[in-house]
Amino acid sequence: MHDQAQHKIGEDPRVRFLQADIFSWRADRQYDVVFFANWLSHVPPSRFDSFWKTVEAAVKPGGRIFFVDEGRDAVWRQMISETS
């Protein structure tokens, strides 16, 4: 999906695509907009606070965060992984 979106957008200096592990990534600058899709439900509850702090640090004051998610239960996933 990343490659498809990048191909569709083409060369646009206003758009920057990043692919990284969100749990270890730190923004090298702040953005007007941060968008992610089908990701929030994959954040384990134990990492939820640190996840949002990372996102918040990447957004300029007055910036916006948009997300779309499928609504699956991350708590359930974490419980399953902890018992496996």
ChimeraX attribute file (.defattr): number of C-alpha atoms within 10 A of each C-alpha:
attribute: neighborCount
match mode: 1-to-1
recipient: residues
	/A:1	6
	/A:2	10
	/A:3	9
	/A:4	9
	/A:5	10
	/A:6	14
	/A:7	10
	/A:8	9
	/A:9	10
	/A:10	10
	/A:11	10
	/A:12	8
	/A:13	6
	/A:14	5
	/A:15	10
	/A:16	9
	/A:17	9
	/A:18	7
	/A:19	7
	/A:20	9
	/A:21	8
	/A:22	13
	/A:23	11
	/A:24	8
	/A:25	11
	/A:26	13
	/A:27	13
	/A:28	8
	/A:29	9
	/A:30	15
	/A:31	17
	/A:32	12
	/A:33	13
	/A:34	16
	/A:35	10
	/A:36	11
	/A:37	11
	/A:38	12
	/A:39	13
	/A:40	19
	/A:41	17
	/A:42	17
	/A:43	19
	/A:44	17
	/A:45	17
	/A:46	10
	/A:47	10
	/A:48	13
	/A:49	11
	/A:50	13
	/A:51	17
	/A:52	13
	/A:53	10
	/A:54	16
	/A:55	17
	/A:56	18
	/A:57	15
	/A:58	20
	/A:59	18
	/A:60	14
	/A:61	11
	/A:62	8
	/A:63	13
	/A:64	13
	/A:65	15
	/A:66	9
	/A:67	11
	/A:68	12
	/A:69	12
	/A:70	11
	/A:71	11
	/A:72	13
	/A:73	14
	/A:74	16
	/A:75	15
	/A:76	12
	/A:77	15
	/A:78	16
	/A:79	12
	/A:80	10
	/A:81	9
	/A:82	8
	/A:83	6
	/A:84	6
